[in-house]
Amino acid sequence: MTATYDDETFRDRFGPWAVIAGGSDGIGAAFAATLVRRGINLVLVARDEAKLSKTAALLREKYSCEVRCLSSDLTSPDIDEQIGSFTSDLDVGLLIYNAGSGRQMGSFLDHTSENWMRQVQLACNGPLALAHHFGRRLRDRGRGGIVLMSSLSSLVGSAYIATYSAAKAFDTTLGEGLWQELRPSGVDVVSCLAGATDTETFRDDTGGSPDAMDPKEVAEGTLDFLGSGPLYVPGAGNRAAAAALMSSTRIPLINGMSEINAKNFKLSYTQAKGLEFDEESA
């Protein structure tokens, strides 16, 4: 795919600074490397200070760029104030919200409600607060962008990742709405619906997959697509799957996704039967 903006236009529109929430490793670190290659300085935010420092040091050593690090919990109720204060002296042109833990999956009832609430706080409260804060700054600036990392799982509910897929559905539809609403202000918004990606979290939870995408490919493709439309799905196979999911009836999708995740987490699976909303009820 041809990038929406050439390098010079990209730097002018989305630079000189970008904020990456969840920027210490995996897809977040891939976004960071892609952006510094395009001449944009970074603010990296994550809980793990050691990982942040390591990623920042590697970027500074390899590229001529400035990198600031903020060790903070993205589930904090004042996360927008924390990051807003930390970046108050910077001309931020791009927000990337990459956090949304896929850890601690499994049976809904066999995990604590606190576990699931944290997923909601991380994947819903955080991007809402930061999109609101930086959205205002970008609107006043007259240009910029917001990237929300979602997931293919946001397109259908599934056993064993019920809260995760529901929280990611929030990111998908929030991005769609903001894409339409902020365009007149010169602000580009995209939700990236990533499939299986070769990150530490994915390998720890599932053992990995030879079909998992390279985080670099996900990051580069998303940034190239920014400004083209509200949803980006990395990978031709994933795009075909997304197209099928969006046009299919719900119950077979729910069963199919539930069976896949039951296998991933080595849990039981039983096919469920029911009526679609447009079928005549008994």
Backbone as JSON, one array per atom type, in Angstrom:
{
  "sequence": "MTATYDDETFRDRFGPWAVIAGGSDGIGAAFAATLVRRGINLVLVARDEAKLSKTAALLREKYSCEVRCLSSDLTSPDIDEQIGSFTSDLDVGLLIYNAGSGRQMGSFLDHTSENWMRQVQLACNGPLALAHHFGRRLRDRGRGGIVLMSSLSSLVGSAYIATYSAAKAFDTTLGEGLWQELRPSGVDVVSCLAGATDTETFRDDTGGSPDAMDPKEVAEGTLDFLGSGPLYVPGAGNRAAAAALMSSTRIPLINGMSEINAKNFKLSYTQAKGLEFDEESA",
  "N": [[0.83, -1.18, 0.0], [0.48, 2.26, -0.79], [1.84, 4.95, 1.06], [-0.13, 7.35, 2.85], [0.86, 9.91, 3.32], [3.8, 11.64, 2.27], [7.25, 11.55, 3.52], [8.09, 14.12, 4.38], [5.68, 15.58, 4.6], [4.43, 13.96, 6.47], [6.06, 14.33, 8.76], [5.6, 17.04, 9.23], [2.88, 17.07, 9.74], [2.42, 15.22, 11.83], [4.51, 15.47, 13.59], [6.43, 17.61, 15.84], [6.71, 15.81, 17.9], [5.69, 12.65, 19.24], [3.44, 10.78, 21.24], [3.56, 7.69, 22.77], [1.61, 5.48, 24.28], [2.13, 2.7, 26.12], [4.64, 1.96, 25.11], [6.98, 0.48, 25.48], [7.79, -2.05, 24.58], [7.32, -4.72, 22.13], [4.63, -4.12, 19.86], [4.4, -1.42, 20.44], [7.09, -0.57, 20.75], [7.88, -1.04, 18.15], [6.36, 0.86, 16.76], [7.65, 3.09, 17.82], [10.3, 2.88, 16.79], [9.74, 3.07, 14.06], [8.71, 5.67, 13.88], [10.85, 7.34, 14.74], [12.63, 6.91, 12.68], [11.37, 8.35, 10.8], [11.86, 10.86, 11.58], [10.7, 11.88, 13.93], [10.37, 12.86, 17.29], [10.06, 11.27, 20.55], [7.74, 10.46, 23.19], [7.63, 8.05, 25.51], [5.48, 5.92, 27.24], [4.88, 3.77, 29.91], [4.49, 1.1, 32.35], [6.75, -0.38, 33.16], [9.74, 0.6, 34.08], [12.37, -0.2, 33.59], [12.25, -1.53, 31.09], [11.35, 0.59, 29.52], [13.55, 2.36, 29.69], [15.54, 0.84, 28.46], [14.54, 0.52, 25.83], [14.44, 3.21, 25.05], [17.16, 3.92, 25.19], [18.28, 2.31, 23.18], [17.05, 3.41, 20.93], [18.0, 6.06, 20.98], [20.7, 5.59, 20.61], [20.82, 4.46, 18.06], [19.47, 6.19, 16.37], [19.18, 9.67, 15.47], [17.59, 11.32, 17.66], [15.22, 12.61, 20.06], [14.16, 11.21, 23.09], [11.82, 10.88, 25.55], [10.91, 9.46, 28.67], [8.21, 8.19, 30.56], [7.37, 6.62, 33.4], [4.54, 5.11, 34.24], [1.3, 4.06, 35.4], [-1.1, 3.1, 33.21], [-3.71, 2.68, 33.88], [-4.33, 4.46, 35.81], [-6.53, 6.82, 37.32], [-6.04, 9.49, 36.79], [-4.5, 9.6, 34.49], [-4.48, 11.08, 32.14], [-3.96, 13.65, 33.07], [-1.43, 13.27, 34.18], [0.2, 12.55, 31.91], [-0.39, 14.7, 30.32], [0.7, 16.86, 31.79], [3.38, 16.11, 31.74], [4.0, 16.44, 29.1], [3.56, 19.08, 28.52], [5.2, 21.1, 27.58], [5.75, 20.43, 25.01], [5.32, 20.15, 21.45], [3.04, 18.19, 20.5], [2.14, 15.99, 18.01], [1.02, 13.54, 17.49], [-0.76, 10.88, 18.9], [-0.42, 7.65, 20.09], [-2.17, 4.96, 21.22], [-1.36, 2.12, 22.59], [-1.71, 0.26, 24.53], [-3.32, -2.49, 26.21], [-3.95, -5.07, 27.74], [-3.37, -8.46, 26.95], [-3.03, -10.42, 28.74], [-3.65, -12.8, 31.46], [-5.96, -14.25, 30.66], [-8.82, -16.41, 30.11], [-11.21, -18.51, 31.84], [-14.11, -16.69, 32.54], [-15.46, -16.64, 35.02], [-13.68, -17.84, 36.7], [-11.59, -16.18, 37.11], [-10.83, -13.19, 38.93], [-13.16, -10.47, 39.39], [-11.84, -8.09, 39.53], [-9.62, -8.5, 37.93], [-10.74, -8.47, 35.35], [-11.87, -5.92, 35.36], [-9.61, -4.35, 35.39], [-8.66, -4.8, 32.8], [-10.65, -3.46, 31.36], [-10.28, -0.85, 32.29], [-7.72, -0.36, 31.29], [-7.97, -0.71, 28.5], [-10.15, 0.8, 27.76], [-10.82, 3.11, 29.48], [-8.32, 4.42, 29.54], [-7.57, 5.03, 26.73], [-9.78, 6.65, 26.11], [-9.53, 8.85, 27.89], [-7.01, 9.9, 27.12], [-7.32, 10.33, 24.37], [-9.21, 12.32, 24.47], [-7.84, 14.38, 25.85], [-5.49, 14.85, 24.2], [-6.76, 15.07, 21.78], [-8.06, 17.54, 21.93], [-5.83, 19.23, 22.02], [-4.7, 18.7, 19.52], [-6.77, 19.47, 17.83], [-6.83, 22.22, 18.32], [-4.36, 22.81, 17.31], [-4.67, 22.25, 14.66], [-3.91, 20.12, 13.09], [-2.76, 16.7, 13.0], [-2.71, 13.43, 14.62], [-4.36, 10.4, 15.79], [-3.88, 7.18, 16.94], [-5.41, 4.2, 17.68], [-4.89, 1.16, 19.12], [-6.48, -1.73, 18.37], [-8.12, -4.87, 17.94], [-8.57, -7.85, 15.96], [-10.24, -9.47, 17.38], [-12.13, -7.79, 18.36], [-14.28, -7.81, 16.74], [-16.04, -9.8, 17.24], [-17.68, -11.51, 19.88], [-16.27, -13.78, 22.31], [-15.82, -16.81, 24.11], [-13.66, -17.03, 26.94], [-12.07, -14.9, 26.25], [-13.76, -12.85, 26.71], [-14.03, -10.32, 28.02], [-11.8, -8.97, 27.07], [-12.21, -8.88, 24.24], [-14.56, -7.4, 24.23], [-13.7, -4.97, 25.36], [-11.83, -4.18, 23.45], [-13.56, -3.82, 21.32], [-14.67, -1.42, 22.03], [-12.5, 0.3, 21.52], [-12.33, 0.01, 18.75], [-14.8, 1.07, 17.77], [-14.77, 3.6, 18.96], [-12.61, 4.76, 17.64], [-13.65, 4.8, 15.02], [-15.78, 6.63, 15.29], [-14.43, 8.99, 16.15], [-12.75, 9.38, 14.0], [-14.55, 10.27, 12.03], [-15.58, 12.54, 13.28], [-13.42, 14.28, 13.91], [-12.1, 14.87, 11.57], [-12.78, 17.29, 10.12], [-11.31, 19.1, 11.59], [-8.73, 18.69, 10.93], [-7.53, 16.47, 12.01], [-6.37, 13.23, 11.92], [-7.63, 9.96, 12.47], [-7.27, 6.57, 13.38], [-8.23, 3.21, 13.96], [-6.43, 0.35, 14.63], [-6.86, -2.91, 13.78], [-5.43, -5.44, 14.88], [-4.18, -8.71, 14.17], [-2.93, -11.92, 15.22], [0.19, -11.27, 16.59], [3.71, -11.23, 16.76], [4.67, -10.86, 19.67], [6.03, -10.44, 23.0], [4.04, -10.86, 24.93], [2.11, -12.31, 23.44], [3.59, -14.63, 22.82], [4.09, -15.62, 25.39], [1.5, -16.2, 26.3], [0.34, -17.96, 24.42], [2.28, -19.53, 23.35], [3.19, -18.79, 20.93], [3.16, -18.42, 17.28], [3.76, -19.56, 13.97], [2.54, -18.06, 12.04], [2.19, -15.58, 13.04], [2.29, -12.01, 12.89], [5.0, -9.73, 12.16], [5.83, -7.24, 14.49], [6.89, -4.86, 13.47], [5.88, -4.73, 10.87], [3.18, -4.39, 11.4], [3.18, -1.86, 12.69], [4.36, -0.13, 10.74], [2.56, -0.4, 8.6], [0.19, 0.57, 9.73], [0.8, 3.28, 10.25], [1.32, 4.15, 7.66], [-1.22, 3.95, 6.64], [-2.66, 5.8, 8.07], [-4.85, 8.47, 7.92], [-6.2, 7.6, 5.73], [-8.53, 6.13, 6.27], [-10.98, 4.89, 8.72], [-10.49, 2.35, 9.88], [-7.87, 0.01, 10.1], [-6.52, -3.0, 9.01], [-3.89, -5.05, 9.51], [-2.1, -7.14, 7.24], [-2.84, -9.39, 4.64], [-4.28, -11.82, 4.91], [-5.53, -11.42, 7.38], [-7.12, -9.24, 6.72], [-8.91, -10.41, 4.94], [-10.17, -12.15, 6.7], [-11.36, -10.3, 8.45], [-13.17, -9.03, 6.73], [-14.87, -11.17, 6.25], [-15.84, -11.64, 8.84], [-17.29, -9.32, 9.33], [-19.42, -9.58, 7.67], [-20.81, -11.82, 8.31], [-23.14, -14.04, 10.01], [-23.84, -13.93, 13.57], [-23.78, -16.03, 15.61], [-22.42, -18.41, 14.6], [-19.9, -17.21, 14.36], [-19.28, -16.51, 17.01], [-19.18, -19.06, 18.17], [-17.08, -20.15, 16.64], [-14.85, -18.48, 17.23], [-14.75, -18.91, 19.98], [-14.1, -21.61, 20.12], [-11.52, -21.59, 19.02], [-10.16, -20.04, 20.95], [-10.55, -21.58, 23.22], [-8.94, -23.75, 22.62], [-6.47, -22.42, 22.5], [-6.11, -21.67, 25.19], [-6.3, -24.08, 26.39], [-8.76, -25.05, 27.39], [-12.19, -26.15, 27.99], [-14.6, -26.71, 25.36], [-17.83, -26.2, 24.11], [-20.2, -26.34, 21.65], [-22.52, -23.75, 21.12], [-26.06, -23.21, 20.69], [-28.53, -21.19, 19.12], [-30.77, -18.44, 18.26], [-30.43, -16.15, 15.56], [-30.64, -12.53, 15.51], [-32.31, -11.76, 13.45], [-33.84, -13.89, 12.8], [-36.9, -15.76, 12.76], [-38.43, -16.07, 15.84], [-39.16, -18.86, 18.0]],
  "CA": [[0.0, 0.0, 0.0], [1.21, 3.53, -0.82], [1.6, 5.75, 2.25], [-1.0, 8.5, 2.64], [1.67, 11.13, 3.33], [5.24, 11.45, 2.11], [7.96, 11.73, 4.78], [8.1, 15.52, 4.8], [4.33, 15.93, 5.03], [4.18, 13.19, 7.69], [6.73, 15.02, 9.87], [4.92, 18.31, 9.49], [1.52, 16.83, 10.24], [2.38, 14.4, 13.05], [5.65, 15.79, 14.45], [7.76, 17.01, 16.02], [6.69, 14.84, 18.99], [4.61, 11.68, 19.32], [3.27, 10.09, 22.51], [3.18, 6.28, 22.62], [1.2, 4.86, 25.54], [2.44, 1.3, 25.89], [5.7, 2.05, 24.12], [8.23, -0.08, 25.97], [8.19, -3.24, 23.84], [6.32, -5.23, 21.2], [4.14, -3.23, 18.81], [4.72, -0.06, 20.84], [8.49, -0.3, 20.39], [7.95, -0.99, 16.68], [5.89, 2.2, 16.41], [8.7, 4.03, 18.2], [11.39, 2.81, 15.81], [9.24, 3.58, 12.78], [8.55, 7.12, 13.95], [12.15, 8.04, 14.78], [13.19, 6.84, 11.33], [10.69, 9.4, 10.03], [12.28, 12.15, 12.1], [9.8, 12.34, 14.98], [10.81, 12.58, 18.66], [9.11, 10.4, 21.23], [7.46, 10.3, 24.62], [7.22, 6.67, 25.74], [4.82, 5.75, 28.53], [4.57, 2.39, 30.3], [4.75, 0.87, 33.79], [8.05, -0.99, 33.4], [10.77, 1.62, 33.88], [13.57, -0.81, 33.02], [12.01, -1.74, 29.66], [11.31, 1.91, 28.9], [14.91, 2.88, 29.6], [16.27, 0.04, 27.47], [14.05, 0.88, 24.5], [14.86, 4.59, 24.76], [18.61, 3.93, 24.97], [18.53, 1.73, 21.86], [16.62, 4.37, 19.92], [18.93, 7.2, 20.98], [21.99, 5.13, 20.09], [20.73, 4.13, 16.64], [18.91, 7.29, 15.58], [19.32, 11.02, 16.01], [16.25, 11.67, 18.11], [15.0, 12.8, 21.48], [13.19, 10.28, 23.66], [11.5, 11.06, 26.96], [10.21, 8.3, 29.23], [7.38, 8.38, 31.74], [6.92, 5.38, 34.0], [3.23, 5.39, 34.84], [0.27, 3.04, 35.21], [-2.12, 3.66, 32.31], [-5.04, 2.54, 34.47], [-4.52, 5.5, 36.81], [-7.67, 7.68, 36.96], [-5.57, 10.8, 36.33], [-3.42, 9.36, 33.54], [-4.45, 12.19, 31.18], [-3.29, 14.77, 33.72], [-0.01, 12.93, 34.31], [0.87, 12.65, 30.62], [-0.56, 16.08, 29.87], [1.69, 17.69, 32.47], [4.7, 15.68, 31.3], [4.22, 16.87, 27.71], [2.99, 20.42, 28.38], [6.13, 21.97, 26.87], [6.06, 19.81, 23.72], [4.35, 20.24, 20.36], [2.7, 16.8, 20.21], [1.31, 15.88, 16.81], [0.5, 12.19, 17.31], [-0.97, 10.0, 20.05], [-0.64, 6.22, 19.81], [-2.53, 4.22, 22.43], [-1.03, 0.75, 22.23], [-1.9, -0.63, 25.68], [-4.56, -3.27, 26.28], [-3.31, -6.33, 28.07], [-3.94, -9.75, 26.61], [-2.64, -11.4, 29.76], [-4.66, -13.22, 32.43], [-7.18, -14.67, 29.98], [-9.34, -17.69, 30.55], [-12.6, -18.57, 32.29], [-14.6, -15.43, 33.09], [-15.84, -16.78, 36.43], [-12.57, -18.37, 37.49], [-10.71, -15.04, 37.42], [-11.52, -12.2, 39.75], [-13.75, -9.35, 38.66], [-10.8, -7.05, 39.48], [-8.79, -8.79, 36.76], [-11.44, -8.01, 34.16], [-12.03, -4.47, 35.44], [-8.35, -3.74, 34.98], [-8.62, -4.81, 31.34], [-11.52, -2.39, 30.89], [-9.62, 0.42, 32.58], [-6.57, -0.2, 30.42], [-8.33, -0.68, 27.08], [-11.26, 1.74, 27.5], [-10.66, 4.39, 30.18], [-7.08, 5.06, 29.14], [-7.64, 5.69, 25.42], [-10.79, 7.71, 26.14], [-8.97, 10.02, 28.57], [-5.9, 10.49, 26.36], [-7.84, 10.85, 23.11], [-9.89, 13.58, 24.78], [-6.83, 15.39, 26.16], [-4.67, 15.21, 23.04], [-7.66, 15.49, 20.7], [-8.23, 18.99, 22.05], [-4.58, 19.88, 21.62], [-4.53, 18.54, 18.08], [-7.78, 20.31, 17.18], [-6.35, 23.61, 18.4], [-3.16, 22.87, 16.46], [-5.14, 22.21, 13.28], [-3.39, 18.96, 12.38], [-2.24, 15.68, 13.9], [-3.32, 12.11, 14.47], [-4.58, 9.5, 16.92], [-3.92, 5.76, 16.59], [-5.88, 3.33, 18.75], [-4.64, -0.25, 18.8], [-7.56, -2.64, 18.71], [-7.83, -6.27, 17.65], [-9.6, -8.58, 15.22], [-11.19, -10.05, 18.33], [-13.17, -6.81, 18.66], [-15.38, -7.97, 15.79], [-16.95, -10.87, 17.66], [-17.47, -11.99, 21.24], [-15.71, -15.12, 22.39], [-15.5, -17.37, 25.42], [-12.29, -17.01, 27.45], [-11.52, -13.55, 26.08], [-14.98, -12.06, 26.59], [-13.8, -8.93, 28.41], [-10.8, -8.4, 26.17], [-12.82, -8.57, 22.95], [-15.52, -6.32, 24.46], [-12.95, -3.73, 25.56], [-11.26, -3.8, 22.17], [-14.66, -3.3, 20.5], [-14.76, 0.0, 22.39], [-11.45, 1.0, 20.79], [-12.68, 0.0, 17.33], [-15.88, 2.0, 17.45], [-14.33, 4.94, 19.34], [-11.81, 5.26, 16.54], [-14.53, 5.1, 13.89], [-16.5, 7.86, 15.56], [-13.52, 10.13, 16.17], [-12.3, 9.58, 12.61], [-15.53, 11.09, 11.34], [-15.82, 13.8, 13.99], [-12.26, 15.16, 13.98], [-11.56, 15.15, 10.24], [-12.85, 18.71, 9.74], [-10.32, 19.86, 12.36], [-7.4, 18.34, 10.45], [-7.0, 15.4, 12.85], [-6.6, 11.88, 11.38], [-7.79, 8.94, 13.49], [-7.42, 5.21, 12.86], [-8.14, 2.06, 14.85], [-5.75, -0.78, 14.0], [-7.39, -4.2, 14.23], [-4.32, -6.38, 14.68], [-4.36, -10.13, 14.43], [-1.82, -12.49, 16.0], [1.44, -10.55, 16.35], [4.8, -11.89, 17.48], [5.12, -10.06, 20.81], [6.32, -11.22, 24.2], [2.76, -11.26, 25.53], [1.51, -13.36, 22.62], [4.37, -15.86, 22.98], [3.9, -16.13, 26.75], [0.14, -16.7, 26.5], [-0.08, -19.0, 23.48], [3.42, -20.28, 22.83], [3.57, -18.22, 19.64], [2.62, -19.02, 16.06], [4.57, -19.21, 12.79], [1.77, -17.14, 11.21], [2.08, -14.28, 13.71], [2.91, -10.92, 12.14], [6.1, -8.98, 12.74], [5.35, -5.95, 14.99], [7.33, -3.78, 12.56], [4.94, -4.68, 9.75], [1.94, -3.81, 11.92], [3.39, -0.44, 12.95], [4.57, 0.61, 9.49], [1.32, -0.41, 7.82], [-0.78, 1.45, 10.38], [1.2, 4.67, 10.04], [1.12, 4.44, 6.24], [-2.67, 4.04, 6.38], [-3.21, 6.93, 8.82], [-5.36, 9.49, 7.03], [-6.94, 6.98, 4.63], [-9.83, 5.61, 6.69], [-11.1, 4.71, 10.17], [-10.05, 1.04, 10.35], [-6.79, -0.63, 9.35], [-6.26, -4.39, 9.39], [-2.61, -5.46, 8.93], [-1.98, -8.5, 6.72], [-3.88, -9.74, 3.67], [-5.12, -12.86, 5.48], [-6.35, -10.81, 8.41], [-8.14, -8.4, 6.07], [-9.94, -11.31, 4.43], [-10.93, -12.63, 7.87], [-12.17, -9.18, 8.94], [-14.28, -8.86, 5.8], [-15.82, -12.26, 6.49], [-16.47, -11.44, 10.14], [-18.24, -8.21, 9.27], [-20.57, -9.91, 6.82], [-21.34, -13.12, 8.71], [-24.05, -14.09, 11.15], [-23.08, -13.82, 14.8], [-23.62, -17.23, 16.43], [-21.27, -19.21, 14.13], [-18.66, -16.5, 14.68], [-19.02, -16.65, 18.44], [-18.75, -20.44, 18.38], [-15.77, -20.37, 16.03], [-13.83, -17.79, 18.03], [-14.69, -19.56, 21.28], [-13.38, -22.87, 19.95], [-10.11, -21.24, 18.84], [-9.58, -19.59, 22.21], [-10.54, -22.73, 24.12], [-7.72, -24.5, 22.28], [-5.31, -21.62, 22.9], [-5.94, -21.67, 26.65], [-6.46, -25.47, 26.87], [-9.99, -25.1, 28.17], [-13.23, -26.91, 27.33], [-15.44, -26.01, 24.39], [-19.08, -26.82, 23.72], [-20.89, -25.48, 20.69], [-23.79, -23.2, 21.61], [-27.08, -23.02, 19.67], [-29.45, -20.1, 19.41], [-31.34, -17.75, 17.11], [-29.92, -14.84, 15.18], [-31.62, -11.49, 15.8], [-33.23, -11.57, 12.32], [-34.57, -15.11, 12.56], [-38.19, -15.82, 13.42], [-38.33, -16.8, 17.1], [-40.13, -19.94, 18.17]],
  "C": [[0.88, 1.26, 0.0], [0.84, 4.36, 0.4], [0.73, 6.96, 1.91], [-0.21, 9.79, 2.52], [3.13, 10.78, 3.05], [5.94, 11.83, 3.41], [7.9, 13.18, 5.28], [6.73, 15.96, 5.31], [3.99, 15.22, 6.33], [4.8, 13.89, 8.89], [6.02, 16.32, 10.23], [3.57, 18.09, 10.15], [1.51, 16.16, 11.61], [3.58, 14.62, 13.97], [5.42, 17.11, 15.13], [7.81, 15.95, 17.13], [5.49, 13.92, 18.87], [4.62, 11.05, 20.71], [2.82, 8.66, 22.23], [2.88, 5.72, 24.0], [1.27, 3.35, 25.35], [3.56, 1.19, 24.88], [7.0, 1.38, 24.5], [8.71, -1.3, 25.2], [7.11, -3.61, 22.84], [5.93, -4.24, 20.12], [4.46, -1.78, 19.15], [6.14, 0.32, 20.49], [8.66, -0.25, 18.88], [7.43, 0.35, 16.17], [6.99, 3.22, 16.68], [9.81, 4.05, 17.16], [10.97, 3.36, 14.46], [9.17, 5.09, 12.78], [9.89, 7.85, 13.98], [12.84, 7.97, 13.43], [12.56, 7.91, 10.43], [10.93, 10.78, 10.63], [11.41, 12.72, 13.19], [10.34, 11.92, 16.34], [9.69, 11.92, 19.45], [8.97, 10.67, 22.72], [6.91, 8.9, 24.79], [6.66, 6.53, 27.14], [4.51, 4.28, 28.75], [4.89, 2.23, 31.78], [6.19, 0.46, 34.05], [9.17, -0.01, 33.07], [12.01, 1.04, 33.22], [13.42, -1.03, 31.51], [11.98, -0.41, 28.91], [12.72, 2.44, 28.65], [15.72, 2.14, 28.53], [15.85, 0.41, 26.05], [14.52, 2.27, 24.1], [16.35, 4.65, 24.44], [18.95, 3.38, 23.59], [18.16, 2.71, 20.76], [17.58, 5.55, 19.82], [20.27, 6.82, 20.35], [21.95, 4.96, 18.57], [20.29, 5.3, 15.79], [19.2, 8.63, 16.25], [17.94, 11.52, 16.41], [16.26, 11.95, 19.61], [13.94, 11.82, 21.94], [13.02, 10.6, 25.14], [10.69, 9.87, 27.44], [9.43, 8.7, 30.47], [6.9, 7.02, 32.23], [5.63, 5.64, 34.76], [2.27, 4.26, 34.51], [-0.86, 3.64, 34.39], [-3.54, 3.44, 32.81], [-5.3, 3.6, 35.54], [-5.66, 6.43, 36.39], [-7.26, 9.05, 36.47], [-4.48, 10.68, 35.28], [-3.34, 10.49, 32.51], [-3.75, 13.41, 31.77], [-1.8, 14.51, 33.86], [0.73, 13.14, 32.98], [0.74, 14.07, 30.06], [0.46, 17.01, 30.49], [3.1, 17.39, 31.97], [5.03, 16.21, 29.91], [3.78, 18.31, 27.47], [3.89, 21.37, 27.59], [6.46, 21.47, 25.46], [4.93, 20.04, 22.71], [4.06, 18.81, 19.89], [1.75, 16.77, 19.01], [0.67, 14.52, 16.64], [0.39, 11.49, 18.65], [-1.19, 8.58, 19.54], [-0.97, 5.54, 21.14], [-2.43, 2.74, 22.1], [-1.33, -0.24, 23.35], [-3.26, -1.32, 25.63], [-4.19, -4.71, 26.5], [-4.1, -7.55, 27.6], [-3.58, -10.82, 27.62], [-3.83, -11.73, 30.66], [-6.0, -13.51, 31.77], [-7.65, -15.99, 30.56], [-10.79, -17.58, 31.0], [-13.01, -17.27, 32.98], [-14.85, -15.55, 34.59], [-14.69, -17.26, 37.31], [-11.45, -17.36, 37.69], [-11.51, -14.04, 38.22], [-12.13, -11.1, 38.87], [-12.73, -8.21, 38.55], [-9.9, -7.25, 38.27], [-9.44, -8.24, 35.5], [-11.63, -6.49, 34.18], [-10.74, -3.76, 35.04], [-8.22, -3.72, 33.46], [-9.48, -3.68, 30.76], [-10.88, -1.02, 31.12], [-8.48, 0.69, 31.6], [-6.97, 0.04, 28.97], [-9.43, 0.32, 26.76], [-11.03, 3.1, 28.16], [-9.43, 5.15, 29.7], [-7.16, 5.75, 27.79], [-8.68, 6.8, 25.37], [-10.2, 8.99, 26.73], [-7.9, 10.7, 27.72], [-6.35, 11.02, 25.0], [-8.55, 12.18, 23.33], [-8.86, 14.69, 25.03], [-6.07, 15.83, 24.91], [-5.54, 15.59, 21.84], [-7.89, 16.99, 20.74], [-6.98, 19.74, 21.61], [-4.38, 19.82, 20.12], [-5.55, 19.39, 17.32], [-7.34, 21.77, 17.18], [-5.16, 23.84, 17.47], [-3.53, 22.88, 14.97], [-4.62, 21.05, 12.47], [-2.86, 17.97, 13.42], [-2.97, 14.37, 13.72], [-3.44, 11.36, 15.77], [-4.67, 8.08, 16.38], [-4.35, 4.98, 17.81], [-5.67, 1.88, 18.34], [-5.8, -1.09, 19.32], [-7.16, -4.05, 18.29], [-8.93, -6.84, 16.77], [-10.65, -9.17, 16.15], [-12.29, -9.07, 18.7], [-14.4, -7.0, 17.79], [-16.38, -9.04, 16.2], [-16.64, -11.27, 19.1], [-16.98, -13.42, 21.26], [-15.54, -15.55, 23.84], [-14.01, -17.24, 25.68], [-11.52, -15.71, 27.14], [-12.67, -12.54, 26.0], [-14.74, -10.59, 26.92], [-12.82, -8.25, 27.47], [-11.44, -7.99, 24.84], [-13.83, -7.44, 23.09], [-14.8, -4.99, 24.61], [-12.33, -3.25, 24.25], [-12.33, -3.31, 21.2], [-14.89, -1.82, 20.79], [-13.74, 0.8, 21.6], [-11.78, 1.08, 19.29], [-13.72, 1.06, 17.01], [-15.56, 3.43, 17.9], [-13.52, 5.55, 18.21], [-12.66, 5.62, 15.32], [-15.24, 6.43, 14.09], [-15.62, 9.09, 15.53], [-12.94, 10.41, 14.79], [-13.25, 10.52, 11.88], [-15.63, 12.49, 11.96], [-14.65, 14.78, 13.89], [-11.65, 15.52, 12.64], [-11.64, 16.63, 9.86], [-11.84, 19.59, 10.46], [-8.9, 19.54, 11.94], [-6.74, 17.22, 11.24], [-7.38, 14.05, 12.25], [-6.67, 10.89, 12.53], [-7.91, 7.58, 12.81], [-7.38, 4.22, 14.02], [-7.5, 0.92, 14.08], [-6.28, -2.07, 14.61], [-6.34, -5.27, 13.94], [-4.77, -7.81, 14.92], [-3.2, -10.63, 15.28], [-0.51, -11.82, 15.59], [2.51, -11.1, 17.28], [5.38, -10.96, 18.55], [5.38, -10.99, 22.0], [5.04, -11.72, 24.86], [2.13, -12.4, 24.77], [2.26, -14.68, 22.79], [4.15, -16.47, 24.35], [2.54, -16.81, 26.91], [-0.2, -17.9, 25.63], [1.05, -19.89, 23.02], [3.88, -19.79, 21.47], [2.96, -18.96, 18.48], [3.49, -18.63, 14.89], [3.86, -18.21, 11.88], [1.65, -15.75, 11.83], [2.85, -13.21, 12.93], [4.08, -10.31, 12.9], [5.54, -7.64, 13.24], [5.72, -4.78, 14.09], [6.36, -3.62, 11.41], [3.62, -4.06, 10.18], [2.08, -2.3, 12.07], [3.52, 0.35, 11.65], [3.29, 0.69, 8.67], [0.29, 0.54, 8.4], [-0.46, 2.91, 10.12], [1.07, 5.07, 8.57], [-0.36, 4.66, 5.93], [-3.29, 5.26, 7.04], [-3.58, 8.07, 7.88], [-6.19, 8.94, 5.9], [-8.34, 6.52, 5.03], [-9.83, 5.29, 8.16], [-10.55, 3.4, 10.71], [-8.93, 0.52, 9.46], [-6.58, -2.03, 9.91], [-4.95, -4.82, 8.73], [-2.65, -6.9, 8.43], [-3.15, -8.88, 5.83], [-4.83, -10.8, 4.23], [-6.05, -12.32, 6.55], [-7.45, -9.94, 7.81], [-9.26, -9.26, 5.5], [-10.81, -11.83, 5.57], [-11.85, -11.53, 8.39], [-13.38, -8.97, 8.04], [-15.33, -9.93, 6.01], [-16.56, -12.06, 7.81], [-17.55, -10.36, 10.08], [-19.49, -8.54, 8.47], [-21.26, -11.2, 7.24], [-22.34, -12.98, 9.84], [-23.26, -14.31, 12.43], [-22.8, -15.16, 15.49], [-22.5, -18.14, 15.9], [-19.93, -18.54, 14.42], [-18.29, -16.68, 16.14], [-18.54, -18.06, 18.76], [-17.34, -20.67, 17.84], [-14.65, -19.73, 16.83], [-13.66, -18.46, 19.39], [-13.91, -20.87, 21.2], [-11.88, -22.61, 19.79], [-9.47, -20.88, 20.17], [-9.59, -20.68, 23.27], [-9.29, -23.58, 23.88], [-6.48, -23.74, 22.73], [-5.03, -21.71, 24.39], [-6.16, -23.04, 27.28], [-7.63, -25.61, 27.82], [-11.08, -25.8, 27.35], [-14.03, -26.04, 26.35], [-16.67, -26.84, 24.09], [-19.82, -25.87, 22.79], [-22.24, -25.03, 21.27], [-24.74, -22.99, 20.44], [-28.01, -21.89, 20.09], [-29.95, -19.47, 18.13], [-30.61, -16.45, 16.83], [-31.03, -13.81, 15.39], [-32.66, -11.34, 14.69], [-33.99, -12.84, 11.97], [-35.9, -15.06, 13.32], [-38.06, -16.65, 14.69], [-39.45, -17.83, 17.21], [-41.31, -19.48, 18.99]]
}
